[in-house]
Amino acid sequence: MGSVLGGAIGLVCATPMVAQEAMTNYGFYGNPGLLDMPTAEVAPDGELSLSYNRFDPMRRTTLTFQITPKLSGSFSYTGTDNLTDEFDIYWDRTFDLSYQIVEEKGLRPAISVGMRDFLGTGLLSSEYIVATKSIGDRLQVTGGLGWGRLATENTTGLSFGTRDTTTISTGGTLNADSWFRGPIGVFGGLSFDLNDKLTLLAEYSSDAYVAEVDRGVLDHASPVNVGLSYALHPNVSVTMAYMYGDTLGFGITGHLNPNDPFYAGGLETAPLPVKQRPSRSADALGWSGAWIEDGRDAPGIRKALSGAMAKEGLTLEAMSLTATKAELEFRNNRYPAHAQALGRLSRIATRAFPPSVETFVFTEVVQGMPVQSTVIRRSAIEQLEFEPAGEMLAATRFVEPRALPSDPMVRAEGAYPDLNWRVSPYLSATLFDPDSPIRSDLGLRGNLSYNVAPGLSLTSTASLKLMGNVDDLETNSDDDVLPPVRSNAAQYSNQFQLNDLAANWYAHPAENVFSRVSVGYLERMFGGVAGEVLWKKPENAFALGAEVAYVKQRDYEDLFGFQDYDVVTGHVSGYMDFGNGFHGQLDVGRYLAEDWGATLSLDREFNNGWRVGAYATLTDVPFEDFGEGSFDKGLRISMPVDWFIGTPTSETRDLDLNSLSRDGGARLDLSGRLYNQVRNAGQAEVEDRWGRFWR
């Protein structure tokens, strides 16, 4: 985990130093707090932090996300020396939530309620209500009531019900019967800003570290902790502390906010200026429409247009032209903000077409499917070039391509076939193995995409491992209760891997209906045939989809071979845009191990492409048969590369944090599923980033 933290700290240190709010103090639990005790503070909306904290006998790595302005969530991985006889270091995964009930105002303090380890073994489980009040510009005072671990020192003598203190060996289940139950402890503390970088921290802890003291790994000599926090950088802080009268503690935290890109204005080249049309007297032929050839085409215009679009990372697929209207089908190869692609194309169009052409119809094509048509008047482009982008949006119309009357299209020369390939380094990791918390492989990965014709493509990914130890992971198939569909993943960690090799056919067979069929080696562990259909109306917040596949398990050694195990798997999916950047997905169906159940996902998406989310799968596999973690769940983060480098690219870097690969709740790992591809080019997403239309 140290290498991951080091990379993250280096990343946030590269952030330009800009004026910002006072830095939130993150405690040794990796969320807003003093040292071990929480506060009622909240971080800026959307902030992501990664921290590493250590004091004997514990070390903890925590990822925290400010989900909404008042709600934050944390995932921690904590190791404790000699806590059990089974492991030298006992590792425990925990999930925490905190919600600020009221914010500080006048004489009223900020008040928050929170839960630690509400979905785990219960070893670190606690709940609290805490208040924090600022006194002047430098002093903050905190006091709170705690349950669970936070009620093992300085208790009040009061109790709410009875608390079950039994730990759960497999973890991963809600321990709701214990929430805010049992004795109540009192904790408090203060922070004082000595200057704009150095902060003094002091607290009275209500955690007696009972299990650690009983095992003799910690001498809890005092409930008082004191420390200093120093801001190395606007995005990085370090903390040193004297903990429990017994040991020194150290912590480092780095944070960034998806709302604040490295290069706020972007570093892309300036777009072409809009070309104003000449008067009718200055270009009588251009206004007459007599320039058009065979009623719908002008090869010279099409060729020049295609060349100009290519310079902007756009591909002309087809064109239809009359004296007053130009219809273009195009691929966006560069811009993650599809509105920016439309803006660049609009500018090019004003320079490419004769003055009689007043209406532009731009239809974006994704995987050969026409996803959305945008209708823009040329006169609006000319008049509004220097006006706010919102005025241009008001003059723009979005239409489902199949609902729009269209003239016959002429295919652009050179659009197909189209070959794209890339070779890049890769780092893959397996996390949370008790014997080795992080294992990784490092190597080179090649991606190839060959678009044969509209909607028809061949795709492949292959990897060459240069070093790594993922294949050392023991591959227990959940005690043979379930077919080993994922628990044997390490056996596929060969030096050369054919991750996938498939033929894909995408189509738009009816209005608001999209389809996909893939056949071949669909992922690194399974091959076969998969089909998917999606219904999505541009103006609707919800969509429906269905997928079915027949697959066989691939051989461990033979790149093109198969084992005997086969299965029919599939899901019915519902998608919902809740607004404010929140998107939900529910998949119900049959998984690879022939278990039946559902997966619920919730993501927060930022209008610059960042995505942070969580998911959980429950099937008919009993928790005790599933193994450690009880059921499949995880966190995922998708980071747009252009956010870091300032120039447009559709590339992302994805991070998936989940339990060790288990067989229950395992779904086919297909790339190119329909929903995100269709939605990303749809009306709602285009409007959300319309501010980049003139960029």
C-alpha positions, 0 to 999 in steps of 0.5 A: 500500500505504501507504493500506492500512497507514494504515487498519490502523494506525488500526484497531488503535489503536482497540483498548482498552488492556488488560493483555497479554503483552509485545509481540513484536518484528517485524523488517524482514521483518515477522515476529518478529525483530531487524532483518534477522535472525530470532529464535525468538520466536513471537507470541500464537496467532492474532495478525495483524500488518501492517508497513511497513519501509523502508531504501534501496533497499528497502521492504516491506509484510508480513502475518503470521499466527500460524497455530498456537501454534508455526507462523507464516506471512508474505506480503510485497511487496518493492520494490527501487530499480533492481534491474533495467533493466526496472523503476525499482522491482522488486517481488517477492512472497514467502511465509515460514514459521517453526516453533518446534521447542521453547519456552524453558524453564529453561536451554534456549533457544527454537529455531525453523526457518524459510524465507523466499521458499520460494514465489517468484522465489528472489531473497530466498530463505533458510532458517535455524535460530535459538535465542533465550534470555532472560537476566533480564527485559530481555535476549534473546540470539539466534544462528543458522545461515542458508542462501541469502541468510543465508549470503552473509556470515560463512560457516562454511566448511561446506556442505550440498550445492549450492544453485541460485541462479538466480532464476525470472522467473515465480516462484510455484513451490516451490524445494525443491531449494535448501532448506537447501543450500549454504554456511552463514552465522552470524548473531546479536544481542540485544535489551534492554528499556530500559523498558516501551516502548523496546527496544535492538536490535543484530545481526550480519547474515549477508546481504551483499545481493550483488545490491543491491551489484552493482547499486550501489544499496546500499553494504554497509559493515558487517554490524552493524545497530543500532536502537531499537523504541518501543511507541506503543500496545499494538498499534503499534510503530515502529523506527528503525535504522542499517543496514549502515553505510550508511543509516537504516531505519524500520519500523512494525507494527500487530497485533491478535488475533481472540481479543481482540475490541474489546468482549469482553462485547458491547454488545447489549441484555440479553435478556428474562428467562425467564418461569416458569410459574404453578402448575396451580391458578393457571392451570388453563386454560393447563395444560389445553390447551383454549386451542388452536384447530383442533388446531394453531394459535392466531392470537393467539399466532402474531401476538404471537410474530412481533412479539416475535421481530422486535424481536430480529432474528428472523423467524417463518416458520411455526408448529405448535402442540399443547397440549404442543409448539410447532414454529417455523421461523425466520430469524436476521437478526441474530446471527452466533452462532446459539446466541445466536439460539436463546437469545433465541428460547427466552426469548421462547417461555417468555413466548409460549406457555401453560404446557402447552407443554413442548417447543420445536422451533426449526428455523432456515431459511436461504434457505428451507431448513430446516437444523437443528432444535433440541429444548429442554425448557421446564422445562430453560430455567426451571431452568438460566437462571442456570447455566453454558451448558454445562448447557443444552447437555447438555439440548438435542438437535439433529435433522436437520429431515427426520428429525423427525416434524412436525405441519403448519405454518401460515405466518406472516403477513408472512414473504413476500414479504420485501424487503431492500436496502442501499447502502454505500461500496465500495473495490475494488483490484487489487494487484501490478501491477509498473507500479502495485502498487495500483490501486483504485476507490471508489464506492457499491454497492447490494445487493437481495434479494427473497425471493418465497417459501420458497427462491425469491429474486431478488438483485442488486448494482450499483455506481457508481464515483465515482473510480478507476484500475483501468480503466487496467490493461493487459489482456493475456490471457496472450499469447492462450494461454487465453481471456481469462476474467479477464485482461480484468477491468479492461474491466469497471471501468465507471462503472456496473456491474451486478455480478449479477442472478439468480433463485435456488431453494434446496431441501432435497429429502432428508435431509442433501441441499441444492440450489440453482439460479441463473439470470441474470447470475451475476457481473460477467463471466459469466451463465447457469445454475448448479446445486449439490447438497450432502450434509452430515450434522450430526454428520459432519466431512466433506461432499460437493458438486457444481456445474455451470454453463453460462455466457457471457461478459458484454459490456464495455459493454452491461449486459445483453449477452453476447459469443460465448465460452461454457463448461460449468464445474463442480466436485466438492467435498470439505469437511473440519472438521479440528477446532481451527478448521481447515477444508479444501476440495478442488474438482476440475473444469473452470474457466472457461478450459476447463482442468482441475485442482483448488483446495485451501483451508485456513482457520482459523476463530475462534469469533467469526467471524474466518477467515484462510486460503489457497488454491492452484489447479493445472490443466493449464495449464503454468506458463510459459503461466499467466504471472507467479506460475505458478499461482493462489494467494492469502490471504483474511481475513474479519472479522466486523463485530460483533467491532469494534462490539460489537453483533450483526450477520451482516455481514463485511468480506472481504480477498482477496490474490492475484496479478494476475487470470489466466485459468488456474484461474479459477472462477465467482465465485458468491455464496450457495454452499451449504456455508457457509450450511448449516454456519454454522447446523449443530450443530457451529457452534452448539455451538462458540459455545454460550457465547452462548446466555444472552447 
